[in-house]
């Protein structure tokens, strides 16, 4: 039982109820639908080594695809999970194509410009505004390392340390890492970073164990200390922080970022077994539970949301914390976390379109369009955040982040609640070092 939640939550047992309703084949069918959507997102780019980040669905049947340079590291592991669950080489081929696309595009993939060695390995930011994203770089090495362990290709191992060295050079005294890089301005956005920037802690922890370099150990300790200092007494983390001080800049909580933090904790714990990570994760999950059992959803944000872009999505439900909650339940024995994860997975599945629909629609996890009470795009929403701009024709949206985390949650669902109802599946790599 979680220490800070009312005792009766442990008796709800909705995880067991859901298990009686689900069969492993249903989960596998959902995974196949997710794979269909990913293939359509790849096809929409016109290249086998790219993948669109978002799709907007219109009431006349159109799909508007956005951001072909998604550069999402988690997609590598999503393809690998599919390959291992279904024992299908086509998914491994997709992972290799996407990984090589990142490596072989020195401008809109991972930066590789001899004139700018200080930013080598930083990925092009999906908004296509000409900048490179440090927070996307933080998540790359873990998934490239998994690619190396699966394929044995040294290029995937080499890029891990290249990115790690770039991040090491940009770690501030606070323990956080610089946000973004621009070819003309250099490193920038030093005054504001999201709480998901704590992902650097996992990268440093994994690379410390991989290389034995004490510089990574020191960076890991600083990054973890920053994470712990940023955590509120109720377990939450605020939306944005000053990276120089790790002090909050907003007083609302972006629960969408909880998924990133739980991902970090899982990967860092695999590398270090540090008990502080589990304690941090428990506090985060307890806060999430207090929100979930009140609303029966996890909203994108809670609190006084001041950012105009977040205002357009603040009340929509998100399910991307489910994989982290599955893992945390397994590590801590707290059944409530598994209960919430099951509910989140179930919610995604109920809103997944069937596989017999047209490409792009098939397998989509249909989220709502931006706020139905808004009749125009608020001032302050950037033009490059087109997926949240007001459009009366939009009836839904699906994104690669939602699909990848549905895949991760499905894999964990098969291995935990439904493990006794299925034949053994191919083992999923759990430890990354």
JOGIZI-V937005 format. One record per backbone hydrogen bond with DSSP energy under -0.5 kcal/mol. CO is the residue of the C=O (numbers start at 1). NH is the residue of the N-H. E is the energy in kcal/mol with one decimal. If there is no record, write none. Layout:
<<CO & NH & E> <CO & NH & E>>
This chain:
<<2 & 5 & -0.8> <6 & 9 & -1.5> <7 & 10 & -1.4> <8 & 11 & -1.3> <9 & 12 & -1.5> <13 & 17 & -1.8> <14 & 18 & -2.9> <15 & 19 & -2.1> <16 & 20 & -1.6> <17 & 21 & -0.9> <18 & 21 & -0.8> <18 & 22 & -1.6> <23 & 26 & -1.2> <23 & 27 & -1.4> <24 & 28 & -2.5> <25 & 29 & -2.4> <26 & 30 & -2.1> <27 & 31 & -2.3> <28 & 32 & -2.4> <29 & 33 & -2.1> <30 & 34 & -2.3> <31 & 35 & -2.3> <32 & 36 & -2.1> <33 & 37 & -2.2> <34 & 38 & -2.2> <35 & 39 & -2.4> <36 & 40 & -2.0> <37 & 41 & -2.3> <38 & 42 & -2.1> <39 & 43 & -2.8> <40 & 44 & -2.1> <41 & 52 & -1.8> <42 & 45 & -1.5> <42 & 46 & -0.6> <42 & 47 & -0.8> <43 & 46 & -1.2> <47 & 50 & -1.0> <51 & 70 & -1.1> <53 & 400 & -2.7> <54 & 66 & -2.6> <55 & 398 & -2.1> <56 & 64 & -2.5> <57 & 395 & -3.3> <57 & 396 & -1.1> <58 & 61 & -2.0> <62 & 58 & -2.6> <63 & 65 & -0.6> <64 & 56 & -2.5> <66 & 53 & -1.4> <66 & 54 & -1.4> <67 & 53 & -1.4> <68 & 51 & -1.3> <68 & 70 & -1.0> <71 & 73 & -0.7> <72 & 75 & -1.4> <73 & 76 & -1.6> <73 & 77 & -0.8> <74 & 78 & -2.1> <75 & 79 & -2.4> <76 & 80 & -1.9> <77 & 81 & -2.8> <78 & 82 & -2.2> <79 & 83 & -2.5> <80 & 84 & -2.2> <81 & 85 & -2.8> <82 & 86 & -2.3> <83 & 87 & -0.7> <83 & 88 & -1.3> <84 & 426 & -0.5> <87 & 89 & -0.5> <88 & 91 & -0.9> <88 & 92 & -0.9> <89 & 93 & -2.6> <90 & 94 & -1.6> <91 & 95 & -2.1> <92 & 96 & -2.5> <93 & 97 & -2.5> <94 & 98 & -2.4> <95 & 99 & -2.7> <96 & 100 & -2.9> <97 & 101 & -2.0> <98 & 102 & -1.8> <99 & 103 & -1.9> <100 & 104 & -2.8> <101 & 105 & -0.8> <102 & 110 & -2.5> <104 & 106 & -0.8> <105 & 109 & -1.3> <106 & 112 & -1.6> <109 & 111 & -0.6> <109 & 124 & -2.6> <111 & 121 & -3.1> <112 & 114 & -0.5> <113 & 116 & -2.8> <114 & 117 & -0.5> <116 & 119 & -1.5> <117 & 120 & -1.3> <119 & 122 & -1.9> <122 & 111 & -2.6> <123 & 133 & -2.9> <125 & 128 & -2.1> <130 & 183 & -0.6> <131 & 125 & -2.7> <132 & 134 & -0.7> <132 & 181 & -2.2> <133 & 123 & -0.6> <133 & 137 & -1.5> <134 & 138 & -1.8> <136 & 139 & -0.7> <137 & 140 & -1.5> <137 & 141 & -0.7> <139 & 143 & -0.8> <140 & 143 & -0.6> <140 & 144 & -2.4> <141 & 145 & -2.6> <142 & 146 & -1.4> <143 & 147 & -1.7> <144 & 148 & -2.3> <145 & 149 & -2.6> <146 & 150 & -1.7> <147 & 151 & -2.6> <148 & 152 & -3.2> <152 & 154 & -0.5> <153 & 156 & -1.3> <153 & 157 & -0.8> <154 & 158 & -3.0> <155 & 159 & -1.6> <156 & 160 & -0.7> <157 & 160 & -0.6> <157 & 161 & -1.0> <158 & 162 & -1.8> <159 & 163 & -2.5> <160 & 164 & -2.2> <161 & 165 & -2.7> <162 & 166 & -1.7> <163 & 167 & -2.3> <164 & 168 & -2.6> <165 & 169 & -1.9> <166 & 170 & -0.6> <167 & 170 & -0.9> <168 & 171 & -1.3> <170 & 178 & -1.4> <172 & 175 & -1.9> <176 & 172 & -3.3> <179 & 134 & -2.9> <179 & 135 & -0.6> <180 & 188 & -3.0> <181 & 132 & -2.7> <182 & 186 & -3.0> <186 & 182 & -2.1> <188 & 179 & -0.7> <188 & 180 & -1.3> <189 & 192 & -1.2> <193 & 241 & -3.1> <194 & 197 & -2.1> <195 & 198 & -1.5> <196 & 199 & -2.0> <197 & 200 & -1.5> <198 & 201 & -2.1> <199 & 202 & -0.8> <199 & 203 & -1.4> <200 & 204 & -2.6> <201 & 205 & -2.2> <202 & 206 & -2.8> <203 & 207 & -2.5> <204 & 208 & -2.0> <205 & 209 & -2.0> <206 & 210 & -2.0> <207 & 211 & -2.7> <208 & 212 & -2.6> <213 & 216 & -0.9> <213 & 217 & -1.2> <214 & 218 & -2.5> <215 & 219 & -2.0> <216 & 220 & -2.7> <217 & 221 & -2.4> <218 & 222 & -2.2> <219 & 223 & -2.7> <220 & 224 & -2.7> <221 & 225 & -2.4> <222 & 226 & -2.1> <223 & 227 & -2.2> <224 & 228 & -2.6> <225 & 229 & -2.1> <226 & 230 & -1.6> <227 & 231 & -0.8> <228 & 231 & -0.5> <230 & 238 & -0.5> <232 & 235 & -2.3> <236 & 232 & -3.4> <239 & 195 & -2.3> <240 & 249 & -3.0> <240 & 250 & -1.0> <241 & 193 & -2.4> <241 & 243 & -0.7> <242 & 245 & -1.2> <242 & 246 & -3.1> <242 & 247 & -0.6> <243 & 176 & -0.5> <247 & 242 & -2.9> <252 & 239 & -2.3> <253 & 255 & -1.0> <253 & 302 & -2.5> <254 & 257 & -1.6> <255 & 258 & -1.0> <255 & 259 & -0.6> <256 & 259 & -1.1> <256 & 260 & -0.5> <257 & 261 & -2.0> <258 & 262 & -2.7> <259 & 263 & -2.2> <260 & 264 & -2.4> <261 & 265 & -2.4> <262 & 266 & -2.4> <263 & 267 & -2.3> <264 & 268 & -2.9> <265 & 269 & -2.4> <266 & 270 & -1.8> <267 & 271 & -1.2> <268 & 272 & -1.9> <269 & 273 & -2.4> <274 & 277 & -1.4> <274 & 278 & -0.8> <275 & 279 & -2.0> <276 & 280 & -2.3> <277 & 281 & -2.8> <278 & 282 & -2.7> <279 & 283 & -2.0> <280 & 284 & -2.2> <281 & 285 & -2.8> <282 & 286 & -2.5> <283 & 287 & -2.0> <284 & 288 & -2.4> <285 & 289 & -2.5> <286 & 290 & -2.0> <287 & 291 & -1.6> <288 & 292 & -2.8> <289 & 293 & -2.8> <291 & 294 & -0.7> <291 & 295 & -2.4> <292 & 296 & -4.0> <297 & 299 & -0.6> <298 & 318 & -3.2> <300 & 256 & -1.7> <302 & 253 & -2.4> <303 & 305 & -1.3> <304 & 306 & -0.6> <307 & 311 & -2.1> <308 & 312 & -1.0> <309 & 312 & -0.7> <310 & 313 & -1.4> <310 & 314 & -1.4> <312 & 371 & -1.7> <313 & 316 & -1.7> <314 & 301 & -2.3> <316 & 300 & -2.0> <319 & 322 & -1.7> <321 & 325 & -2.2> <322 & 326 & -2.5> <323 & 327 & -2.2> <324 & 328 & -2.6> <325 & 329 & -2.5> <326 & 330 & -1.8> <327 & 331 & -2.1> <328 & 332 & -2.4> <329 & 333 & -2.3> <333 & 335 & -0.9> <334 & 337 & -0.8> <334 & 338 & -0.9> <335 & 339 & -2.3> <336 & 340 & -2.4> <337 & 341 & -2.3> <338 & 342 & -2.5> <339 & 343 & -2.0> <340 & 344 & -2.6> <341 & 345 & -2.6> <342 & 346 & -2.8> <343 & 347 & -2.2> <344 & 348 & -1.9> <345 & 349 & -2.6> <346 & 350 & -2.4> <347 & 351 & -0.9> <348 & 351 & -0.9> <349 & 352 & -1.7> <351 & 366 & -2.5> <353 & 363 & -1.0> <354 & 357 & -1.1> <354 & 363 & -0.6> <358 & 361 & -1.9> <358 & 362 & -2.5> <361 & 364 & -2.0> <364 & 353 & -2.6> <364 & 366 & -1.0> <365 & 367 & -0.8> <367 & 397 & -1.7> <371 & 374 & -1.5> <378 & 381 & -1.5> <380 & 382 & -0.6> <382 & 385 & -1.5> <384 & 386 & -0.6> <385 & 388 & -1.8> <386 & 389 & -1.1> <391 & 394 & -1.7> <393 & 59 & -2.3> <396 & 57 & -2.7> <397 & 367 & -3.0> <398 & 55 & -2.4> <399 & 403 & -1.9> <400 & 404 & -2.8> <401 & 405 & -2.1> <402 & 406 & -1.6> <403 & 407 & -2.1> <404 & 408 & -2.4> <405 & 409 & -2.3> <406 & 410 & -2.4> <407 & 411 & -2.4> <408 & 412 & -1.9> <409 & 413 & -2.4> <410 & 414 & -2.4> <411 & 415 & -1.4> <412 & 416 & -1.2> <413 & 418 & -2.1> <416 & 419 & -1.3> <418 & 421 & -1.6> <419 & 422 & -0.8>>
